[in-house]
Amino acid sequence: MADEQVELASKDVFVLLGVSVPENLDVGTKRQEQGDTKDIENESVFTLDESDKVHFMNVVEPLVIDVTPREDLDNSSTDSLTQTEMEEQRWYNPTLNTGLEKSDFETLKRLLAEIKNTDPTKTLAALIKLKMEKILEGPYQNMFVALNGFKVLVNLLECNNEDCMENALIIIHEMSQHYGIQCSLCKLDAVKPLMNIMLLKNNYNVKYLASETIYNISKLRRGRKLIRLSGGIKIMVAMINISKHILPMYLNSMDETNRTTVRLMNCCSGTLRQLCRSLKSQKQLWETGFVQLLSELLNSVHGETQISIMSLVAECCRTRPEVIRQNKSIRVALKELNILQQVIQFLVSDTTPLAEKAAETLLCMFDGSPDIYDILLKYKGMEAIFKALLKFQNDDHVMVLVITLLWKTSLHTKCRQVIEKDLVVDSLLELLAYKYDDRVIGYAVATLSELWTSESLRNKLRQLAVPKYLDLLNISLHSLVLAHVCTALGRASSDPQTMEMIDEAKGFRLIFVLLPSLDVDEFDKYEDFYEPQTIIAVAECLAMIVENTKFSLNPLKGMYEAVCDLVDLLTHKNLDFLAAVCHLIDVIATFEENLKIMLDAGIVENLSNLVFTEHTNLRANLCKALGKCCTIGLTARRFSSQNVIDQLLKYTQSEHSVVRDNVPLALSGLSEDPLSCVRIEALGFLPFLKKCIHSDKPKTAMAAVNCLSNVRKASAAIGQLQECTTKH
């Protein structure tokens, strides 16, 4: 075997493999394929020196792909590719690293070696050459990470040579825009040297590069934590606290230093906005006194500064921070420092992002103290909302925020009165046909629904709004729109003329079909199509329509399957939805034919399974449904056998009056069975019922009287039976 010659394709195979080659090894050309008529040999002899070999560094968790052509391998040799060599082949796989050549890899290795040189001149020259490479391309960055390039550059951020540090920072800054690089910088804890640059360097251009790199790192959760733990919040607030004479100046009248200062301030506020997703970061931010800077920053003539600061404020309000600085939350601070009046003015700003963030901030204020309504009225906030509603109709994202804000204000009596006097009602009617975002239609309907209480607007809404509501029932598939349409029609059904319009359009059936169909294998499958609040609104609307018909006609007549489906819905998991269904069942059970169908469909068992709930509204509506379902046959006895009465005893001890007031309604129905009366008396309900007789709610008082009467009759009958038995 030692004297046997080995034929090889080329010297590059040895260089690629890194296999030790014996000296004076004969290397010949590749054999010709069969069929060749000539046998040409061109042998040569050469030796591989150590410098000719390529040594590759390990790659962390690489994709192992051997891309060496099989025909170029000498299978007669016992040597083979090592694991490291096989891993490094990934850099030459054109399907994984498009555009990468072997020369790119070798050049980068050489540049990194030169950057490590102790001679600053050579290091600087290598950094300048590196900036000219493909540093923004993904494959190149992967190779850069694999060769620990960032470790070399991060070390240079702390060197004494200003030029080397700045050029290293420029490269890191350019590459930090990509997710993978941000992860690598977090792993190397590059935040500390970057913070030192912002804190110690006087060159504002360098500070800006460092701040923007930190901003890119802050897009990662781990990066935000590193910034917070490195004291970055305090440093960035210091960068924002610039000289007061700069904020009123326009950029074209500033020198280069001041312009860079403003850019640095905007970048730092952007980073702080990212950090304020965390309550811990918010706490640190307010402890630095940042809230005292807000008023001046928002009064700046620089639109980018205002947008940046407003974005930060909106983020802090959105996360609902706990009491932070001096026992005051951000919402309280915004009110006490009169910052909200500035925010209100931004609603009609010509800068769309600024108006957007102002609307976001004001929306978050409604979750706190109701003082926001007084502030809006005091600083002409309602007028600003009206103007914004007209101004941003072509910007669907801002429109959603503004119309939601208008709906929130319509929930307050004084704000609603302002809306009623304004021509904004006409704009709301036009928005019922908004083409760009269904949410705008939904909140327009919701606002108009709140305005139904106004006597002066009712005729206008009946003529113009109700027909559009009925059209939306037919054409809309959006859950929010359908939910608010159902709520609006439910309220409007109290008006006899509107009820006629609903009947003519067969509105009851249009609404009823929005309830989930049970003709599917997976019961909760419908939740993929409608939100729970939509189904709740549908059930409540149906109940209101039935109640407003004065029970003259049964709207469910002939809808046997629909009534059965309604009973089956009592097995759903959403408790709010169950409460709405119980209310609807209480209403439709007034019609005896509906009740008979529900009894056959298993309503006794389904209602009995719900009595163990702790949900307040469900308990209250369940009591009403139980009482109504006991009006025919032996239903009361069937409920008693399910131990329903025993569970109702716990309801009498509820802290919620709405539950206690409805317990007599259930007991009144259950007491139709004499055996249930015995159970009611034995469990000690009588003192509770005697108190309910004096309730200020007529239904509760009458139900208590009826139950006590039934118990008394049952007791008298039992006494007579015992007396007769004793005599005989």
Long-range contacts (C-beta under 8 A, 24 or more apart in sequence): 6-74, 6-76, 6-77, 7-31, 7-74, 8-74, 9-71, 9-72, 11-46, 11-48, 13-68, 13-72, 13-73, 14-48, 14-52, 15-48, 15-52, 15-53, 15-54, 16-54, 16-68, 16-89, 17-68, 17-79, 17-81, 17-85, 18-53, 18-54, 18-55, 18-56, 18-82, 18-85, 19-77, 19-79, 20-48, 20-79, 21-47, 21-48, 23-47, 54-106, 56-84, 56-85, 56-87, 56-88, 57-88, 57-146, 57-147, 57-148, 58-84, 58-87, 59-87, 59-88, 59-90, 59-146, 60-146, 62-87, 62-90, 62-146, 63-90, 63-96, 64-90, 65-89, 65-90, 65-93, 65-96, 67-92, 67-93, 91-143, 96-139, 97-139, 97-142, 97-143, 98-139, 99-134, 99-137, 99-139, 100-139, 100-140, 100-143, 104-133, 104-134, 104-140, 104-143, 105-143, 107-133, 108-133, 108-140, 108-143, 108-144, 108-147, 108-149, 109-147, 112-147, 112-148, 112-149, 112-152, 115-152, 115-153, 115-156, 116-152, 120-161, 120-163, 120-164, 123-156, 123-161, 123-164, 124-161, 124-163, 124-164, 124-167, 127-156, 127-164, 127-167, 127-168, 127-171, 128-167, 130-171, 131-167, 131-170, 131-171, 131-174, 135-171, 135-174, 135-175, 136-174, 136-175, 136-177, 138-178, 138-180, 141-175, 141-178, 141-180, 141-181, 142-180, 144-175, 145-180, 145-181, 145-184, 150-181, 150-184, 150-185, 150-188, 150-190, 151-188, 154-185, 154-188, 154-190, 154-193, 157-190, 157-193, 157-194, 157-196, 157-197, 158-193, 158-196, 162-203, 165-197, 165-206, 166-203, 166-206, 166-209, 169-197, 169-206, 169-209, 169-210, 169-213, 170-209, 172-213, 173-209, 173-210, 173-212, 173-213, 176-213, 176-216, 176-217, 177-216, 179-219, 179-220, 182-216, 182-217, 182-219, 182-220, 182-223, 183-220, 185-213, 185-217, 185-223, 186-217, 186-220, 186-222, 186-223, 186-226, 189-226, 190-217, 191-217, 191-223, 191-226, 191-227, 191-230, 191-232, 192-230, 195-227, 195-230, 195-231, 195-232, 195-235, 198-235, 198-236, 198-239, 199-235, 204-257, 204-260, 204-261, 204-264, 205-260, 207-239, 207-260, 207-264, 208-260, 208-263, 208-264, 208-267, 211-236, 211-239, 211-264, 211-267, 211-268, 211-271, 212-267, 214-271, 215-267, 215-270, 215-271, 215-274, 218-271, 218-274, 218-275, 219-274, 224-274, 224-275, 224-277, 224-278, 224-281, 227-271, 227-275, 228-275, 228-278, 228-280, 228-281, 228-284, 232-271, 232-275, 233-272, 233-275, 233-281, 233-284, 233-285, 233-288, 234-284, 234-288, 236-268, 236-269, 236-271, 236-272, 237-268, 237-272, 237-285, 237-288, 237-289, 237-290, 237-293, 239-264, 239-265, 239-268, 240-265, 240-268, 240-269, 240-272, 240-290, 240-293, 240-297, 241-293, 244-296, 247-296, 247-297, 247-299, 247-300, 247-301, 247-302, 247-305, 248-300, 248-301, 249-301, 250-301, 250-302, 251-302, 262-302, 262-304, 262-305, 265-305, 265-308, 266-302, 266-304, 266-305, 266-308, 269-297, 269-305, 269-308, 269-309, 269-311, 269-312, 270-308, 270-311, 272-312, 273-308, 273-311, 273-312, 273-315, 276-312, 276-315, 276-316, 276-319, 277-315, 277-319, 279-319, 279-321, 279-322, 282-316, 282-319, 282-321, 282-324, 282-330, 283-321, 283-324, 283-325, 285-316, 286-324, 286-325, 286-330, 286-333, 287-324, 287-325, 291-325, 291-330, 291-333, 291-337, 292-337, 294-334, 294-337, 294-339, 295-337, 295-338, 295-339, 295-342, 298-339, 298-342, 298-343, 299-342, 303-351, 303-354, 306-346, 306-351, 306-354, 307-351, 307-353, 307-354, 307-357, 310-343, 310-346, 310-354, 310-357, 310-358, 310-361, 311-353, 311-357, 313-339, 313-343, 313-357, 313-361, 314-357, 314-360, 314-361, 314-364, 317-360, 317-361, 317-364, 317-365, 318-360, 318-364, 320-364, 320-367, 329-368, 331-364, 331-365, 331-368, 331-369, 332-368, 332-369, 334-361, 334-365, 335-369, 335-371, 335-375, 340-365, 340-372, 340-375, 340-379, 341-375, 341-379, 344-375, 344-376, 344-379, 344-380, 344-381, 344-384, 345-384, 347-381, 347-384, 347-385, 347-387, 347-388, 347-402, 348-384, 348-387, 348-388, 348-391, 352-392, 352-395, 352-398, 355-388, 355-391, 355-392, 355-398, 356-397, 356-398, 356-401, 359-388, 359-398, 359-401, 359-402, 359-405, 360-401, 362-405, 363-401, 363-404, 363-405, 363-408, 366-408, 370-412, 373-409, 373-412, 373-414, 373-415, 376-409, 376-415, 377-414, 377-415, 377-418, 381-409, 382-409, 382-415, 382-418, 382-419, 382-422, 385-409, 386-422, 386-424, 386-427, 389-424, 389-427, 390-427, 393-434, 394-436, 396-436, 396-437, 396-440, 397-437, 399-434, 399-436, 399-437, 399-440, 400-437, 400-439, 400-440, 400-443, 403-431, 403-439, 403-440, 403-443, 403-444, 403-447, 404-439, 404-443, 406-443, 406-447, 407-443, 407-446, 407-447, 407-450, 410-446, 410-447, 410-450, 410-451, 411-450, 416-450, 416-451, 416-453, 416-454, 419-447, 419-451, 420-451, 420-454, 420-456, 420-457, 425-451, 425-457, 425-460, 429-464, 429-465, 429-468, 432-465, 432-468, 432-472, 433-468, 438-476, 438-478, 438-480, 438-481, 439-478, 439-480, 441-472, 441-476, 441-478, 441-481, 442-478, 442-480, 442-481, 442-483, 442-484, 443-480, 443-484, 445-469, 445-472, 445-481, 445-484, 445-485, 445-488, 446-484, 446-487, 446-488, 448-488, 449-484, 449-487, 449-488, 449-491, 452-488, 452-491, 452-492, 458-495, 461-492, 462-492, 462-495, 462-497, 462-498, 462-501, 466-492, 466-498, 466-501, 466-502, 467-501, 470-501, 470-502, 470-505, 470-507, 470-510, 473-507, 473-510, 473-511, 474-510, 479-529, 479-530, 479-531, 479-533, 479-534, 480-531, 480-534, 482-514, 482-530, 482-534, 482-537, 482-538, 483-531, 483-533, 483-534, 483-536, 483-537, 483-538, 484-537, 486-511, 486-514, 486-534, 486-537, 486-538, 486-540, 486-541, 487-537, 487-540, 487-541, 489-541, 489-545, 490-537, 490-540, 490-541, 490-543, 490-544, 490-545, 491-544, 493-541, 493-544, 493-545, 493-548, 494-544, 494-548, 499-545, 499-548, 499-549, 502-545, 507-545, 508-542, 508-545, 508-555, 511-538, 511-541, 511-542, 511-545, 512-538, 512-542, 512-556, 512-559, 512-562, 514-538, 515-539, 515-565, 515-566, 515-569, 516-565, 516-569, 517-565, 518-565, 518-568, 518-569, 523-571, 523-572, 524-572, 524-573, 532-574, 532-576, 532-577, 535-574, 535-577, 535-580, 536-576, 536-577, 536-580, 539-577, 539-580, 539-581, 539-583, 539-584, 540-580, 540-583, 540-584, 542-584, 542-587, 543-580, 543-583, 543-584, 543-586, 543-587, 546-584, 546-587, 546-588, 546-590, 547-587, 551-590, 551-591, 554-588, 554-591, 554-593, 554-594, 556-588, 556-591, 556-594, 557-591, 557-593, 560-597, 563-588, 563-594, 563-597, 563-598, 563-601, 564-597, 564-598, 564-601, 566-598, 567-598, 567-601, 567-602, 567-603, 567-606, 568-601, 568-606, 570-603, 570-606, 570-607, 570-609, 570-610, 571-606, 571-609, 575-613, 575-615, 575-617, 575-618, 576-615, 576-617, 576-618, 578-610, 578-613, 578-615, 578-618, 579-615, 579-617, 579-618, 579-620, 579-621, 579-622, 580-621, 582-607, 582-610, 582-618, 582-621, 582-622, 582-624, 582-625, 583-621, 583-624, 583-625, 585-625, 585-628, 585-629, 586-621, 586-624, 586-625, 586-628, 589-625, 589-628, 589-629, 589-631, 590-628, 592-632, 595-628, 595-629, 595-631, 595-632, 596-632, 598-629, 599-629, 599-632, 599-633, 599-635, 603-629, 604-629, 604-635, 604-638, 604-639, 604-642, 605-642, 607-639, 607-644, 608-639, 608-642, 608-643, 608-644, 611-642, 611-644, 611-647, 611-648, 612-647, 616-654, 616-656, 616-658, 616-659, 617-658, 619-651, 619-654, 619-656, 619-659, 619-662, 620-656, 620-658, 620-659, 620-661, 620-662, 621-662, 622-666, 623-648, 623-651, 623-659, 623-662, 623-663, 623-665, 623-666, 624-662, 624-665, 624-666, 626-665, 626-666, 626-669, 626-670, 627-665, 627-666, 627-667, 627-668, 627-669, 627-670, 627-703, 628-665, 628-669, 629-669, 630-669, 630-670, 630-672, 630-673, 631-669, 631-672, 634-673, 636-669, 636-670, 636-671, 636-672, 636-673, 636-676, 637-673, 637-675, 637-676, 639-670, 639-676, 640-670, 640-673, 640-675, 640-676, 640-679, 644-670, 645-670, 645-676, 645-679, 645-680, 645-683, 646-679, 646-683, 648-685, 649-683, 649-684, 649-685, 652-685, 652-688, 660-692, 661-692, 661-695, 661-697, 661-700, 662-700, 663-688, 663-692, 664-689, 664-692, 664-700, 664-703, 664-704, 664-707, 665-699, 665-700, 665-703, 667-703, 667-704, 667-707, 668-703, 668-704, 668-706, 668-707, 668-710, 671-706, 671-707, 671-710, 671-711, 671-714, 672-710, 674-714, 674-717, 674-718, 677-710, 677-711, 677-713, 677-714, 677-715, 678-714, 678-718, 680-707, 680-711, 681-711, 681-715, 686-711
